[in-house]
Amino acid sequence: MNLILLTQYDFVSEDRARLSDRRCLHVTEVLRAEEGRELAVGLLNGRIGIGRVISRDNDSLDLHVRLDSDPPPPLPATVLLALPRPKVLRRVLFTLSTMGVKRIILLNALRVEKSYWQTPFLAPANIMHQLMLGLEQARDTVLPEVLLRQRFKPFVEDELPHLIAETLPLVAHPHAVDPCPLGVDRPVTLAIGPEGGFVEYELDRLLSCGFRSVAMGRRILTVESAVPALLGRLF
């Protein structure tokens, strides 16, 4: 945890926050912060600054908070991701949040097992938990938006054209001829399919919508490997 992420509910006064959950445990047992210690803090969807420990006991600690700087700029990317296996989903959400992606769309596809949509990891509280862990890692405060879309065709036909407007739309596909571009200077909408890629029908629909098919080379990557590899190459 590189940043103690606070919410408005943590504040007991204008400049004093009280922690009594996993963050308190981290500060006391991992960081071993004593009174007077200054820690990096940030307000969810707000500014970043310093929290000075002013009191602590076995169950809680109080911080004097000063927020005086902006969070890092977001990555200019929307990631359209075919819903992966639940355990992979947790890791990918953490990675996307850490890298600064602020819009994530989880999409159904033919190779996505129906049972994946029943996982408790898709509960809003569980999604938010992974995103907040990513923000804490990256010293960021701006929570990504996560959209769930279980119907591929209506989404691609009705919503996607508006979402990709004024962006570079790319779909990662293991059999694409063109390599993923390097160091683009405009916003990107990046579509990543299931393991093995989108089926031909889905790929055709994305290409018809305006996407360009790109690859990372001859090796077929897992979803959790492809996400940071593609974003790292693009930006």
Buried (B, 14 or more C-beta within 10 A) or exposed (E): BEBBBBEEEBBEEEEBBBBEEEBBEBBBEEEEBEEEBBBBBBBBEBBBBBBBBBEBEEEEBBBBBBBEEEBEEBBBBBBBBBBBBBEBBBBBBBBBBBBBBBBBBBBBBEBBEEEBBEBEBBEEEBBBBBBBBBBBBBBBBBBBEBBBBEEBEEBBEEEBEEBBEEBBBBBBBBEBEEEBEEEBEEBBBBBBBBBEBBEEEBBEBBBEBBBBBBBBEEEBBEBBEBBBBBBEBBB
